[in-house]
Amino acid sequence: MAASIAEHGEDAFRKLFKLYKRRNPPPDFSEVINFSRPCKDKVFTCELNSTPISEEDVSKAGLRPVKDWRAFGLHGYPGFIFISNPFLPGSQQYWVKQCLKIYPQKPNVCSLDMHMSSVETENIWKKSIDAIQRKGCGKREPKTLLEKLRWVTLGYHYDWNSKTYSPDHYTPFPKELHSLSRILNYYRSDSSLGIHVDESELDHTRPLLSFSFGQTAVFLLGGTKREDRPTAMFMNSGDIMVMSGPSRLLYHAVPCIISAPAGNMLPPCLSQRLETEAQGDDIIQSVSEEDWDVCFWYLQTSRVNVTVRQVLASGQTFPSSQASHLSTDSCEKSEEGTQKNKKRKSESGYERDT
């Protein structure tokens, strides 16, 4: 059924997007590529160069040795690489906690700042904990700030109205996040990421990297035109996508999040704890049971996405400015948010960094 709808033609991408976003009747996912058991006529194995990075440095960031990564490419999409969960056991918990507890803190900018004061959005995590704990008591509680959160930006901040970056709109970027990403997007189970191309950055020579934690999502990768038929694939917790070269400026979207089957509230990889104690210079640290209880509750119906984008090339400056920073950014808007408020509000978000 999916194949018949996704042929070339007038906005073939949107037709497939609407198909997978549909709730009743639920869509047929049989045509969606699953990289845990890839289809050989669409997928091929990629060889990664592990020489530039030491196994020690990779391990400190919570990743397995590069030689052990399972990487794939897609026929017809040069420059696209899919890496199946290269994270060490327990390390995903650390990155989830950072995304939900640490990175939304001020001075970073978040989606809630668009319609709330900075005092109201101060320490989103702390203000949400009590309400989250009460939700288990059978009482109907309003949505917490954490549930309402859709994006957090770090480093250079994207202007939604002008669709540009500015050297004057910048906040410090966390050192540990340099090893993985620059942008965080928060997807609830009713969220989606609208059809778009990431072209606002001034440098398109560097690849776009995307990390996913939490529930499984369907990712659509299209061509350079909306008329090009997209390819659908599952993105599971811990998976990484690289869009480089010709694939850097392709249309893409996330039409839906697929909740885990009944009885399996989280993917097994998110239930794993660190196997060894962190050393002094390790990035990854153990997550307390109290913090993980909140993360666990959040991830039962959600997905967190971390995207890396390079805004400026080495030596490049912003137009009509003397900015000297390098940065990454993402400009991702959800389909639902765009329909509700085309000017400002988005269901998922964007972010950036140095």
N, C-alpha and C positions, 0 to 999 in steps of 0.2 A: 504494500500500500504506500509506504514512504517513497519508494522509487518512482511510482507513477506521478506523485505530486511534485517531486523535486526535479523535474526535467528542466532543461534550459527554457527560458521564456521570460515573460514580463514579471520581474521581481520574484524569481524562483526561490531566492533566499527567504523572503518573507513568508511564502507559502509553507516551507518546511519549518520555519520558526513557529508559526501558528499551530502547525500539526503537533509538534512536540510540547508546546505550551498548553495544549488542550487538556482539560481535566475530565470531561465527561462527554463521550466515552474516553477512557484513557488511551493514549497513542500506542502504536505498535513499535517496540524498540528493537525488533529483530534485525533492522538494517544498521543499527548503531555499532560502530567498531569497538570491540573490547580488546584492549592491548594485553590483557592477561591471557587471552587465547586468540591472538591476531589472525586475521584472514590473509593468507599468503598472496592472493591476487591483488590486494590493496596495500599491504604492509610489507616492509622489508627491514631487516636488522641493520642498525647503524654501528659503526666502529667509532668509539670516542678516543681522543688523544688524551691520555692521562699524564703525560710527562711534565706539563707545566705546573702541576699541583702536587704537592707531597701528600702522602696518605695521612700524615700527622695533621696537616692543616685541614684536610677534608673531614677528618674525624672530630676535630675540635668544633666544627660547625654542625656536627650531628649527622654526617653523611657517611655512607659506606665507601670503601675505596672505589675510585672511578672504574677500575677494571671489572668490578662486579656489577656495575649498573646495566640494566636492560634498556637499551635505547632503540627506537624504531623511527623509520621515516614513512611517508605516505607517497605512493606513486602519483605524480602530477603536482606535487607540492614541494619543489626544491627549496631547501633551506629550513623546512619544518622538521623538528625533532621532538619525539615524545619519550620521556624517561619515566619508567614505572617505579614509583616509590623507592628512591635511593636512600631514604632516611634510616638511621640506626634505630633499633628498638628504644622507645621512650623519648626520643628527641622531638617528635612531633608535638608532644604535650608541652614542651617548653615554648615552641614557636606559637602555639595556640594561646598560651597564657600571655605571652608578650603582646599579641595582637589584640586581645580582649581587655587586659588589665593595664598594661604599661603604655602602649602607643596612643590610646585615645586621650591621654592626659595632656593638659596644657603645657607648653604653648602650641602644641599641634592643633591643626584645624580639623573639624569633623562636620558631618552633614547636619548635626543638630544645631550648629552655630548659625545656620541660615535662618532659623526661626526662634531661637532661644538666646538668652543672654549668656555671656561667658561664665557668670556666677552659677547659673543653672546647669551648665554643662561641665562644671568643675568636678573632676574625679567621678566619672560615669560608673566605674566599677563599684566604688564604695556606696554610692547612692542606689545601686541596683540590688545589692546583696540581700538586704532585709526583705524586700518584696519578693525576690526569687525564693527565699526560704519559706515565705508564707504561702507561695503557690502550691506547695506540697501538702497544705493543710485542708484542701478541699474548698477554700474560699476563692471566689472569682476576683482576681486582682487586675488592675490596669497594667498595660505594657510598661516594662521598665525602660530606662534610658538605654540599657544594653540591647534590648530587643528592638528599640527604635533606631539604633545606630545603623547607618548604611555605608559610610566610608570615613576614613581618616587619612589625612595627607601629612607627609613628612618632607622636609626640605623645601624645594620650590613648590609653590601652590598655584594650581591651575585656575584661571578666571573663566567661569562658565559662560559669562556674557560675551566677552571678547574672544574667547577660544584661544587665549595666549597665556604665556608664562611671563613673569616679571622678576627681575633681580631684587626688587624691593619687597616682594611678598615671599618671605623665606623664614623658616625656623630650623634649628639644629636637627640633624639626622642621627639616630642612635647608632653608635659604633658597631654593635654586634649585628645590626641588620644589614650592614654593608656586605656581609658575606652571603646574603640571600636575596634581599629585595629592597624596593623603594616604595611600593604602593600596596595598600591594603584595601580590599573590597569585602564587604560583609553581605552575604546572601542568605536571607531567610527562606523557608521552604516555599513561600509564596512569591519569591523574587525571581527576576530574570535580568539578563544583561542584553540590552538592545543591540541591533545590528549596527556595526560601526567599523571604522578604520582608524587606527592610532597614527595620526599624521601631524598632530600639533607640535611635536618635538622638532627642534631645529636640526637634529642629527638623526638620520635614519640608517646610518651605516652600522650601528650597534644593534644586536639582537634584542628582541622583547622576550623576557622570561616571565613565566607564570607558575606559581606554586599554589596547590589547593589542599585545604585541610577540612575535614568534616564529612558531611554527606556527599554522595556521588552527584555529579552534574553532567548534563549533556552539553557538549561543546560543538558548535557548528563552525567549520572553517570553509570559507568560500573562495572566490577569486577576486579579481580587480574590479569587477562590475557586479551590480546587484542581480543581473540576469544570469550570472554563473551559478551552476548547481553546487550547493555546499555539501560537504562530507560531515557526517555526524559521528561523534566518538564519546565514550565515557571518560570522565576525568574523576579518578578516585582520590581518596585522601593520601597525600604524600606524593602524588604524581606531579611531574614538572613538564612544561611545554616550552619549546624554544622556537620563536619565529624570527628567522634571520634571512638575509639576502632577499630573494624574490618574494618570500612569504611574509616579510616584515610589514607590508602595506596591504595585506589581504583583508577582506571583510570577515568578521567573525562575531559570534554571539553565544550567549548561554540562555536557551529558552526555558529550561526547567531544572529543578533539583529533585532527585529521586530519593525519597526517604528509605532508610534501611528496612528490610522485611521485619515483620512482627517478631519480637523476641530478640532481635539484634539491633539494639539502640545505637551502637556505634561500630564502625569497622574495627576488626580485631587489632589493627596496627595502632589505633589510638588508645587501646587499653593497656598497652605495654609500658612498663616502667624502665628507667635507665638500668642497664645491667651492671655498670660500674660507677663508682663515685667520681664526680667531676674533679678534675685537677685544677690548680690555680689559674691557668691561662685558658681553660676550656670556655667556650661560649655557652654551651649547653649546661644548664643547672637543673637539679631536681625540682619538681613542682610539688608544693605542699598539698596534702589531701584536701584541705579546706579550699584552696584555689582551684584544684582540679574538679571538685564537686560542682562549682559554678560553671567551669568550662564544659564539663560533661553535660550538665543540664542544657546549656546553650546549644551545643553541637548536635543534640538529638534531633533538632529540626533545622539545622543551619549548616552553612558552608562559609569558610573564610578563605579569601583568595588574596595572594600577595603577588604583585606584578612589578617587574623592574623595567624601567625605560630610561634611556639616556637622552636628556634634553639637549645638551650642548656637546659638540665635538671638542677635542683637545685644542685649546687656543681660540675657540670660538666665543663670541660675546653676543648678548642680546642686541637686537636692533635698537639704535639710538640710546645705548647705555654702555657702561663700562664694567659690567658684571664680570667677575673672574672665576665664578664657581662652575663646577660641573655638576650635573644633576640628572636624575631619572624621574619619569613621571608617567602617569596613566590617566586617561580621560575616558572612563567607562560609565555609561548611563544605562539604566534599566528601561526596558520597554514600558513597564507599568508606570514608573516615575515620569518618563517623558510624556506619556499620555495625560497624566494628572497635571503636570505643570511643565510646559515645554521650556520655560525660561530658567527655572532654578532647581526645582526639587527632583531628585533622582532616587530610585529604589536601591541602586547599588552605587558604588562611587568611583572616585579616582584618587590618585595620590602620587607623591613624588619625593625626590631626595637628591642628595649630592653624592 
